[in-house]
Amino acid sequence: MPSDRYPTTSEIREVGPRDGLQDEQPIPVEARIRLIDALSATGLRAIEVGSFIRPDLVPAMAGTDRVLAGITRAPGVRYRALAPNMRGAELALQAGVDELELVVSVSDAHNRGNLNMSTDASVDQIGRIVAVASEGVVPVEVIVATAFGCVYQGTIPTADVVALARRLRDLGVATLSFADTIGSASPPMVSALIDALEDAGWQADQLALHFHNTRGAGPANIVVAAQRGVRRFDASIGGLGGCNFSPGATGNVATEDVVHLLDSLGATTGVDLDALIGVARDVETLIGRPLPGCLLRSSPWTGRPLLPDGP
């Protein structure tokens, strides 16, 4: 049931270097390395560095192995990467990821568009990947995509989300993240999903949530989830990114906005907000256009750039 209290701490998992950049024109590996190193210096504790997907499908993610080899690994920071299939998972493990991310959509139509296989086939593949990753003691998190809605299927029944989550739990998946892939979630939908997952045996602080801000409801959804006890949220620097297999989906919630919001609720993040805004402004220069993050438009930050070498 809803509570009037928020967690005392929250974790922001930065997804900009992957989810944010995957839809952009490719930038050099060296610039991606500088971006991740700058993010590592802000106090973030989990950074999605890229994905191990075929470069012809997502050219912006080419060279993620070189990114992982080139970054300066900050103590206490977990460097994560997404793999779409067994081959990608093998490459990610060889490259030395701290955590492996997999994805499966509740919507079969979206899963076929995103991964070129059915949801059932993805679940079977995830079981095999979990077995391989466990040999190297690398935690696996599965992103449950289209957990609130799908451009192809429309509304996603909460019962379907929970049924898929149960299947993944039975496979030994370490953690689950529930993604609002098209930004269609609302606070009542978020609360209903948390209710259903709690009824199925999860605690709110075991969950992670990934919100997009397509309809401007991302911050409200985070407030509701935090009030329910959720402590882990994905966010993208400046609000960069979307979903290249969900037409019309806009960017993720902006990391700096989420840090400001959670800190104001007393669910402190441990992230240096001024430093984060500085990185976001440098990302605008890096990609050559303004980003939608609210603090980027309202903050008086005038610090020195954290990516001084340019793109």
N, C-alpha and C positions, 0 to 999 in steps of 0.2 A: 504493500500500500504506500501511497505517497507520504513523504516525510517533509518536515520543515527544516531539516538539517542537510547540509552538504558535506561531502567528504572533506577532510582537512588537507588532503593532497590529491593532485590529479597528474596524470601523465599525458603529455602531448606527443603523439607519434608523427613526426614530420614526413609527409609523402611527396613534397614538391619535386625532389630530384627524379622521381619516377612518375607518379600519377600526374604531377604538374607539367613536366617537360615532355611527356610522351606524345602530346598532340601539337607540340611546337616544331618549328623548323630545327633540325639538328644543330646543336652547338658543340664545340670541340670538347673532347674528353678532358682536356686540361682545365677548361672553364667549369665543367661539372665537378671536377675534383676540388677546385677552389671554392665552389659553392658549398659542397658538403663540409669542407674544413671550416668554413665560416659558420655554418649552422652548428657544427660540433662545439664551437666556442661560445654559443649562446646559453648553454645549460640544458638543451634538449638531450634526452636520454635514449631516444629511438629514432633512427633516420632510415627511410626507405631510399636506398642509393640508386636503384634502377631495376630493370627486369632482364631476364635471360630469355628473350623471345627472338625469333628470326628477324634479322635486320631489314629484310625486304618487307616485312609486315609492319614493323614500327621502327623506322630508320633512326629516330631520335634516341633509341635505347641501344644502338650499336656500341660496342666497346665497354659494356658494364663490367666485364672482367678486368679491364685496364683501369677503370675507375676504382674498383675495390683494391687493386694493387697499388694505386697511386695516392690514396687518401692517407692522412695522418690520423690514426685511430686514437681518439681521445679516451682516457680512462672512464669507465662507467657508461659509455655510449654503445648501444647495440646497433650494428649496421645490418639492415635487413634487405632482402631482394625478393622480387616476385618471379615465379616460374610458372609457365602455362602448361607444362607437360613434364614427362619423365626426363627427357633430354635436357630441358632447361633446368630442372632440379639438379641433375648431375653436374651441369656446368656451374651452377650457383654454389654447390657444395665444394667443388674443386677450387673455386675462387675464394673460398674462405668466409662465406656469410656467417654472421652470428645467429641469424634467424631466417628461416625459409618461409615465404608466403606463397600460398596457393589460392586459387579462386574457383568458385563454382556458383552458378546462378540458380536461384529458385526457379526462375522462368526458363523453361527448356528452350524456348525460341531465342532468348538472349544468350544462353549458353552456347547454342549452336553458332550464333553470329560471332561470339567472342572467342570461343575455343574450338569451333568446328567439330563439336561432338555433343551428344546428349548430356543432360544432367546426370543420368544414371551412369553413363560411361565415365564422366568426370569423377564421380564418387568412387568408382572402382579404381581409377588411376590414382586418386589421392591415397587410397589404402596402400597401394604399392610404394608410393613415394614416402609415406610416413614410415614404412618399414625400412627403407633405405636410409632415410635421414636419422632414424633412431640408432643406427649402427655407429654413426659419428656423433651422437649425442647433440644433434642440432634440433632445437625446438621448431615445430611446424605450427603456423597459424593459418587457418583457412578463412578467407574473406567470403562471406555469404552475400553475393551480389543480388541486386534487385529485391532486397528484403522488404521494401515498402511499396515498390511499384516498378513497372516495366513499360517501355515505349511500345513493345509488341503485344504484350499480354494484358496490360492495364493493371488494375489493382491486384496485389498479391495477398491471398488469404494468410493470416497469421499462422493458422494451423499448418500450412504448407512449409512455412519458414521453420517452425519448431520441429516438424517431422524430418526435414533435411538436417537440422542441427543435431538431432538425436542420432541419425545415421553417422554423422561425422564424429560425434563423441564416441560411438561404439568402435570406430576405427582407431581410436587412440590419439586423435588430434588434440594438441596441447591447449590451444586457445582459439576462440572464434571471434571474428569481427563482422558486424552486420552493417551492410553498406546501403545507403540511400542513393543508389546509382544515378537516378535521374532527378534527384532533388524534390521528390513528391511527398516526403514525409511531413507530418504535422505533429504537434505535441500529443494529441490523443492517440495517434497511431504509435508513437514511440512508447508511451505509457502502456498501451495494450500489448505491445511486443514484450516489454519487460515483464509484465504480469504473466504472460504465457510462458516465458522462459523460466521465471521463478517457479511457476507451477510444475514445470518439467524438471526441476532440480538444480537450476543454476542460481547462484547468488549474483546480485547486480554488479558487485565489484569484480566478478570474473569475466564480465562482458567488455567488449570494445565496440565502439560505434564510429561510423564513417559517414559524415553528412556532406552533401553538396548544398549549395545555396541558390539553386535555380529559382525558387519562388520566395527567397528572402526569409525562409523559416529556419535556417540552420542554427542561428544563435538561440532561438526559442526552444528548439529541439534539444540543444545541449543543456540548457537550464533545467528542463524537465528531467532529462536523463541524470544529470548530476544530483538533482533533488532526490531521485530514486536510489542514488548510491553508486552510479556508474562512475568510474575513475579514469578510464582510458578513452581518449578521443584522437582520431586522425585529423590532421589539418595540413594545409599546403601554404607555403610561404606566399603572401600577397593574395591568396585566393586563386592561385594558378591552377589550371587543369580542368579536366572534364572526363568524359568517357567517349573514346572514339568509336565505340560500338553501340552507343545510345544517342542517336541524333537529337540535337537540341539541348543536351545536358550541359550545363555551364559549370563553372569552377567549384572547387572544394571550398569549405569554410576557410577563411584566412587564418594562418597560424597566429599572427600577432593579435588579431581580434579575439581569437579563442583564449589566448593567454591572458589578455586584459580582462575578458569576461570571467574566466574561472578564478583568477586572482581576486577579482572584486567580490566574488561569492565566498571567499575564504578557502576555496579548494586550490591552494597554492600549487604552482607548477614548477617553481625553481628556475624559471627561464628569465633571462635578462631582456626585458621588453625593448629597451632602447637599442640594444645590439640587434635584436630581431628585426626591428623596423629598418635599421640600416641595411641589413641583408636584403630585405624586401625591396628597398629602393634600388639597390644594385641589380637585383633580378630584373626590374623594369628596364634598366639600361641594357642588360644582357640580352633580353628578348626583343627590345626595341618597341615596347608599347606599355601604356599604363596598365596596372593591375587593379582589381576591384576591391581590395582590402580597404575597410573603412578608415583605419588608423593611418594609412598612407595618405589619405586626403586631409586628415584633421590634425596630425601630429606635428609639433614644431621641431621635430628632431633635426639637428644640423650637424651630426657627428661625421667623422671621416669615413669614407667608403671602406667596406670590409673585403671588397674584391678589387683591389687597386690596379690589377694588371689588365683589366678589360676582358672582352670576350676572347 
